[in-house]
């Protein structure tokens, strides 16, 4: 097993192989991918589809002198194997050696930590400009695919490369006719046309904006790919290399169902079934999907919008069909998704946007300018806005409060149980006065007896869930249950009943309530599922700081790029557990 | 004077005019523009170039049922005159009636407060989707030009319109061959080709992505523009109407120098000379330009990048020529500018990005992901990051601390005088460890005797400018001089010498110094030129809140979208004056 792959210590070993050996190498790589992915999961389709192209890249170019930038870098596993990191795929003991993305700390063949889409052309253009400034002459290659081309940053960079950039620059457009879900956007029509005409279509969008262009229909043929890369190597101007590949190639189930196999949790190779089946568990994601399906039926003005993340709204292909024109996947285009929603709200529709916190941060300006200055009533469901969300450094959801909580006019709600989530959705979609964000709690669905107070029209009105004295705990969203535990611990340890507050609003403070608390409280604890800096707890510290003797302790994450952490371990280390918090206060 | 214009109460009056009268109307509008602009200033070239097109729009379409969305909306003055707001241009007493941008609170013919570029197609697409949901059939028209087409949001929306949007949708591409400065980007090559071929070029970028297309060479001919709009009115699918116009048409000086006349302060009509000549005053902008020129000469790895805002770096056309390949205007493409800089830094260059705070907010994700996770040493000079910067609601610079101050790894510096600004530029461009933002103070150049401490390598080390007791004033950036005044006022009123601290770093706190202050201080005042929420003062309040009796008062702006305000009046109203602050403390 892995007879060729296990001998590869770096690109020089690849250059010594003949075509048959390279083909065996491709097989080895797929075996190694399968070994890792069945056991720990990861990006499946993107890597299986790019094996041949990445072998050819390393065969033709001279990495790390020549520099590759992979978009999202979720398809860079073969590249990792070819640059001395194959053990992390072949040998289970070494799984932990690599991250799921390119990582300069890991290897000299990686230039950026990348995890968001549509950044590769810009970053690579930067490498090229750096080369031009410093008198280098290496090849710079950006690899972009899986729907990433429609993102604004990628389009801005294409436009730049088409006229401003001098010297060698190679943009590999990996056209696998797929995003995570199906592709959306006019540019994919152009890729279709170009494929159908073997690259000869009139109205070539790349040529239109000044880029040279070459097409290769056989993106999964190593020999052909070597030929095409040899053709463009050391070229003296920017060129697009449009290659046609098959996402998931080599595993029938993945070839047939590209959406399900974009990313995979650990699974059984024979059946394709996940090793742990979570499909029956009620999640906020399944609640979101159910809510969307029901509301779409009864409210003809309601529309669901997602920037290429239907999965984060729980919407399967079958569900999306039922939604018809009341569902829009705008493709990877977060900025457009938010501005579009603003326009829809302005002209009588009721838009709901769903995506992940980490991708939403791309829309700060649109949320501020297109939405909040205009006060248009859009609703945004923000998924993975939690320390317990995505744990790769490029996908953190712990900045939501600090980014969006400081934009005027925006109402940011943090539900603490199922009833509250549904009530908040209902309220936000009925009212016409405010843009609303709803942050999905990261700690699972709590379907407790607490009834949701359905009147959210009193903006920034906190809810006292338990009236007590001495200590008040203000525990937001997914940290509410932590607040309950802290309250209980205080009761057990000190015999006093603290006040427990569910703020619901994390974008502002309830000054009336906070003022009242001064009467019979000495200490306030804020708990928020995000970084403390710029968050909602600091607003409360600031409120009390000016003229009261009340102590305020803000609990939350530090301002830091955490990477591949265990959430419970991290919280323990940061002292964010009931026991440690109570110990803090007793000091 | 204004014989036709003064009779226009709304679009219906325009429809009753014949061509000769419409041409007279165009003349009246230019006279009215001249009347206002010579006296109060505003956007010049964009409005002079679009007079005929906007007359034709109102002649053919039926606003407000048919809906116009103007990109940036800085070219919407003729539209305003044609929709009942002509007095605000003809009659000096009424200048205050209108804002410089479209404004729904002002008039039913305006749909959005818009001031940033590249948003019109997305917002208009939203209006169209809203129409589709609610069963309407009106025309939706987006008007975009002046370089805005290269912004990511616009490109994402074009891509969307090319395949996802059903029904009527008209995108007017106002091609005046100009941004504020000259245009940059491959798409302008395509517009050139299309103009040269009367719209018949192969590789039409709009057709490539699925959009219908029509070209009109005579964008300043009312009759031709009426014909073209009649042709596309009630069309049942999206179409691009590419029109060729002349920016600044009707005023020779503006036609000849489009960059200088994009926007104008009050001027003398005969000579074109500004009424108040500020060109000899030393500003941070002139210091920036001078710094760039000098450093470019001596440091071959140094490169200046701006997303279409050379003016905010003080760089004239002549200066830019001197910079050669060490200067890149990337066009309106803020996201790309930041990611490009990151790539340049990674490959050995020393990039300096210059733009305005309000436009930089479009790059939150790029600053976080492309730059800060990778810790690439780029320097960004942030202009108008102040309450004393741009005062239109769409251009506020008071959010910089809350947006960027909470991103890990970013070092945000706030200089307080000339020496410090230069020293910070030097340091940031020499070091290789940190991404650095430098916030231009909004209160003019202070060239006082305080020497800049040139060692900024101790991140978050505050500087004690005056050692005192009882009260410590931490006064950042452009509010440092306010801190000096507060210190003096305290001395005068109470006879004690307060401690005065220049934090220099506004993205973190100096915990050592803050801990020491506990010994002989009872009260801390933070002063920051931005909103308090999410800013640097609240970090300090949070620090002390947990376990000290020190009172902390955070001064700064409220979390609010201020609009067209007088800065000194606003500060007075918010109690941010030495007198009021001292009165506060004494309470």
Interface residues (C-beta under 8 A of the other chain):
Chain A: X67 X69 X104 X111 X112 X113 X114 X115 X116 X119 X122 X123 X124 X125 X126 X127 X128 X129 X130 X131 X132 X133 X134 X136 X150 X151 X152 X153 X155 X156 X157 X158 X159 X160 X161 X162 X163 X164 X166 X184 X185 X186 X187 X188 X189 X190 X202 X203 X204 X205 X207 X208 X209 X210 X211 X300 X301 X303 X325 X326 X328 X330 X331 X333 X335 X336 X339 X340 X341 X342 X343 X344 X345 X346 X347 X348 X349 X351 X361 X362 X364 X365 X366 X368 X369 X370 X372 X373 X374 X393 X394 X399 X402 X403 X405 X406 X407 X408 X409 X508 X531 X532 X533 X534 X535 X537 X538 X539 X541 X542 X544 X545 X546 X547 X549 X551 X552 X553 X554 X559 X560 X561
Chain B: X67 X69 X104 X111 X112 X113 X114 X115 X116 X119 X122 X123 X124 X125 X126 X127 X128 X129 X130 X131 X132 X133 X134 X136 X150 X151 X152 X153 X155 X156 X157 X158 X159 X160 X161 X162 X163 X164 X166 X184 X185 X186 X187 X188 X189 X190 X202 X203 X204 X205 X207 X208 X209 X210 X211 X300 X301 X303 X325 X326 X328 X330 X331 X333 X335 X336 X339 X340 X341 X342 X343 X344 X345 X346 X347 X348 X349 X351 X361 X362 X364 X365 X366 X368 X369 X370 X372 X373 X374 X393 X394 X399 X402 X403 X405 X406 X407 X408 X409 X508 X531 X532 X533 X534 X535 X537 X538 X539 X541 X542 X544 X545 X546 X547 X549 X551 X552 X553 X554 X559 X560 X561
